[in-house]
Amino acid sequence: MELQKIINRAMDLRRQYEKKEQQLYGSPSTDEDIAQGLLADANNLVKLVMAEHGKREILHSAEKLGSHLSHCLWSVIVLAKMQDVDLEQSFMETMDKLENHLLETQE
């Protein structure tokens, strides 16, 4: 699946959440709220990875990893859109920089 389809799906869901948040709370979540949610999701992801290495006990941790990774990806996509970051372009530029750094350190 190409990245743009994933982004579109994530943003479709975000719009649905915005409507629900408006009904429930009077306003949709802010980028700060989404970032805090990402932090919580990342923390849960760390715990699952630790469980996979025997450092925590979480039932069915392997089965939960994909869902938690997806939550993190959703938050990153939504934050990028909220901050007007072209995630695809930024990702490719960052990968180029990391690759160049890696090549420089191997010389």
Buried (B, 14 or more C-beta within 10 A) or exposed (E): EEEEEBBEEBBEEBEEEEEEBEEEEEEBBEEEEBBEBBEEBBEBBEBBBBBBEEEEEEEEBEEBBEEBBEBBBBBBBBBBBBEEBEBEEEBEEEEEEEEEEEEEEEE
